[in-house]
Amino acid sequence: MELMYSTREVGVFLLPLAPLLVAGLWAIVRGPITGARLLLIGGLIASPLPATILVTTDAIYRALELLPCAVLLSGLGVQLLWSASAAAPPRRAVLATGAAVAGLAVAYTGAFVLLRGRLPGSLPWLVVAAVVCLVLGWLAPRFRLGQLAVLGLLAVMPLQFAAFYRDYMTNYRLRTLSVFSGNIRGAAEEAIRQADTGTAPIYLGRIGPYGKGGSYWPFFLLKYGRRDLAARTLDVGTFETDRVLQLPPGSVIVNNAGEGETDAAIDRLVAAGQVSRTPVREPDGAAAFWVLRRTMKS
């Protein structure tokens, strides 16, 4: 699975949805078969088939039709569990389970710290499990077994989503820098800043993993109110040393950083005093783009 389609930290569905989905399927099996229910089952089975038959790295992206089917089936599962007549276990049993999970978390954490010198990554989930069990134990006299199960599963959902969202807004951004073309905005802002000091051309070389930086450029010009720079822009799509050397002094050149032969050519130009170089960095400090400036005639 490509990084742009998965954070690698969570699946397509939140984990508590699994037992609810199973309960929903059981509700269909034991209940009256209606057209709507057959449609849900058919959609759940058929939606992943094309992506399964055709081997592709973005399979889930091509099977998103299963999302509404799975969610609606899980809703049937909630309905089934909530109406189940089984009595809740004694409060003491549920509280004892919560206490046991809490004790396990403490023992596991202590052993992990002693052996590896750091807290285990699973510690937050052990704490969540213990807290949920303790809360459900307190609620046990007021609800039936199925209702307690629904309450526990629904309580975990926002917690797992919060963990996903935190990773999505922090570490996931670092993991996918190259996948999403890197800090193109920073490169465009630096190029516009340097272009303000003259009237020379702006040379767009290879920008982004697919070399489509020229497609982004008009949007940044519009965003910063600099559509006047479009007339001075040369969207070449690749770095050509001979063509760069033909540019007049003051010209601005933008190109990817970290490309072996191109970086070697840029190093030679910088060493010869033909261009100056400003790195545009990613959040992790790595140079993503070079913004070059012609400094002298050849």
N, C-alpha and C positions, 0 to 999 in steps of 0.2 A: 504494500500500500504506500503510495507516494505521500510525502509529508504534508502536502497541501490539502490532502483529503482526510488526514487523521492526525490527532495529537500524539498518538501512540500511548496515551495515558488512560484512555477510556474508550469503550466500544461505541457502537451506534446508539445503543439504548442505555439508560441508567440501569444499574444492576438490579434494583428492587423491582424493575418491570418484569424480570424473568418469572418469578413465581406467580405474579398477577396474570401474565400471558398464559401460563400453564393452566391456571384456574379458569381463564376465559375460554380456552379450548375445551376444558372439561364441561363448562357450562353449556357449550354448543352440543357436545356429545350427548349429554343427559337431558337436554331441554328440547323444546320443539324446534324443528328445522324450518327456518324461514328463508325467504329469498335474500334478505339483508345479511343473514348469518352465513349463507353459502357464498355470498359475494366477498365477505371478509376472509373466509377460509381460502377461497380461490385466489384472492389478491395476495394473501400471505404466501401461498405456495408458488404462484406464477411470477411475482415481481422479481425475485432474484434469479430466475432461470436464464434470461438473456446474458446477464453479466457472468453467470456460472459457465455457460457454454462457451462464450467468447472470453478467452483468457486476457484480462486487462488489469493494469495497475490501479485503475480508479473504479474498481467493480462496484463499491457501495454507492458511488456517485451516480451509477446507472441503475441502481435498484431502490431508489428512494421512495418508490410507490408503496413499499412495504411499511413505511412509517405510519401512515394513518390506519392501515389495517391492524398493525400490532398494537397501536394505542387504543383503538376502539375495542379490540379483543381484551386488552387489559382492563378496560372499563367494565366489560362483562364479568371479568374476574373479580373486580372490586365488588360488584353487585352480588355475585355468588357468595363470596366470603362474608360480606356484611350481613346477609340474610341467613347464614348458616346457624343452626340451632345448638351446636356443640357448646357446652359451658366452658368458661375460662378456667384454667388451672388455678389452684389455690395461690393466694397472694404470696405466701411464703416461698412457694416453689419458684415463682418468677423472680422474686427478690433474691433468692439464693442463687439463681442463675446469673443475675446481674453482678452479685458479689463475687461469684466464681470467675466471671469474665474479667472483672476489675483486678482480682488477684492474679489471674493469668497475665494481664497486661503489665502489672508491676514486676512479676517474676521474669517475664520475657524481656522487659526493658532492662532490668538489672543485669541479666546474663548477657544481653547484647552489648551493653555499655562496657562490661568487663572484658568481653572478648574482642570487640571491635572499636571501642572508644568513642562511640557515637550513638545517638538515639535511632531506633529502627524506624523505617519509613511507614511501617504498618501500625505504629503506636496510636496515631489519631483515630484509626478505624476501630481499634480495640477499645479505646475510650468511648467512642460513639456507641459501640455495641453494649458496653456496660451501662452507659447512661440510659439508652433506650430501654434496656431490660428493667432497670430500676424504675423508670417512669411508668412502663407498662405494668409492673408489679403494683404500683400505687393505684393504677386505674383498673386493675383486674376485677374488683367487685362490681364495677359499674358497666362492664362490657362483656360480650361473649367472646369465645376464642377467635372466631373469624374476624370480628371487629378489632380485636387487639392486634391481629396480624396485619390488617389493613392500616391501622394507625401507625404501627412500627415501620412498615414499608414506606408509607407516604412521608414519614418523618425523616427517613434517611435520604429521600430523593433530593431535597434542596441542599443537604449537606454534601452529597456527592457532586451535585452541579456546582456548588461553590468551589470545591476543590478543582474541578475541571476549569472553571472560569478563571481562577487564580493562575493556573498553569498557562491557560490560553493567552492571558494578558501579560505574562512575564516570560517564562522559559521557552514557551512555544515560539514566541517571536524570535528568540535567538536561534532556535533550531531550524527555522525556516527562512533565514535571511536570504540565502541564495535562491531558494525556490520561488520567492515572491520578488525577484529582481533586485533585492538589496535596497540600499538607501538612495533610490533614484531622486526622491524629493530633495535630499541634501545636495546631490550633484547638480540638480537644476537650480537650486537657490544659489549655490556658489558660482555657477556659470553666469547667472543673471547679475550677480553682484560684480563680477569681474568685467562683464560686458558693459556695465554702466560707465566705465572709465574710458571708453573709446568708441569708435565707430567701425572697427574691424569685424570680419566675419566670425561666426560661431560655428565651429566644426563639430558635428556629432558623429563620433566613431561607433565602435561596438559598445552598446549600453545594455546591460541586463543579459541573462543567460541565453536569450533568444535574439539578441541584437535588435530589439524593437524599441529602443529608447526614443527614437524619433516620433513614435506614436504618442508618448507621454508628454513630449515637449510642448505642444500647443495647449494642453490643459494647464500646465504650470504657467505659461505665458498669460493665459486668461485669468488664472487665480491671482497672480501678482500684478495684473494690469499692465503687462509688458508685451502686448501683441505687436508692438512696433519692431520687436526683435526678430519676428518671423521673417522679415525681408532680408535679414542678415544671416539667416541660418542655412547651413549646408548639411543636410541629412544624408551622410554617406553610408553609415551603417557598418563601417569597418575602419581600422586604423591603417592608413597608407602613408608611410614615411615620406615618400617623394612628394605626395600631395600636401602633406603638412608643411614641408619645407618651402612650398610655393606660397603659403599664406603670408600676408603682410604682418609686420610687428604689431603686437596688441591683439592678435586673433586669439580666441578662446577655443580650446579643444577639450572635449569630454570623452573619456573612454573607460572601460572596465579596468580595474586593477587586478593583479593576480593571474594574468594570462602570460605564460612563459615568454614566447617570442616577442610579443608586443611589449611586455615590460622591459625586455632586454633592449629593444629599439628605443623606448622612451628613456631608459637609463643613459643610452649613448647621447641622445639629444640633450638631456639635462647636463651631462658631463661636458658637452661641447658648448654649452651656453646658448643653445638654440631655443630652449624653452625653459620656463620655470614650472614647478610642479606643486600642486596643492592636493593633499589626500582628502578624500571624503570618507569618513569612517562609519562603521556600523556601531550599534550599541555595545558590542563586545570589544571595540577598539580596533578591529581589523579594517584595513583599507579596502573599500569596496570599489571606489572610482578614483581616477585622476582627473583633475581639472588643470589643464596645461595652458600656458600663456606664451605666445611667440615673443621672444625678446630681442631678436636681431635678424637681419637679412642673411641669407645663405651666401 
